[in-house]
């Protein structure tokens, strides 16, 4: 079975984004509910973003980074092998 490399890369990006969001929230000492309240959303929305079910918007990530006193860095572009 041949896999679509773009689909695989997209899944890897979503997983890494979710993992980074969880690490940042935990490092900040916040629960999902506390983060949600600070950025003006619901706890289930934070849970969905962390689970990777629905990729968070750029605005969501900017607000989350700001309330955790962190920077949001753009992903790097690399050529495909």
WOFENFEN-V29163 format. One record per helix or strand of 3 or more residues. SS is the DSSP state (2 for helix, 1 for strand). FROM is the first residue (numbers start at 1). LEN is the number of residues. If there is no record, write none. Layout:
BEGIN
ss = (SS	SS)
from = (FROM	FROM)
len = (LEN	LEN)
END
This chain:
BEGIN
ss = (2	2	2	2)
from = (5	32	43	58)
len = (23	8	9	10)
END
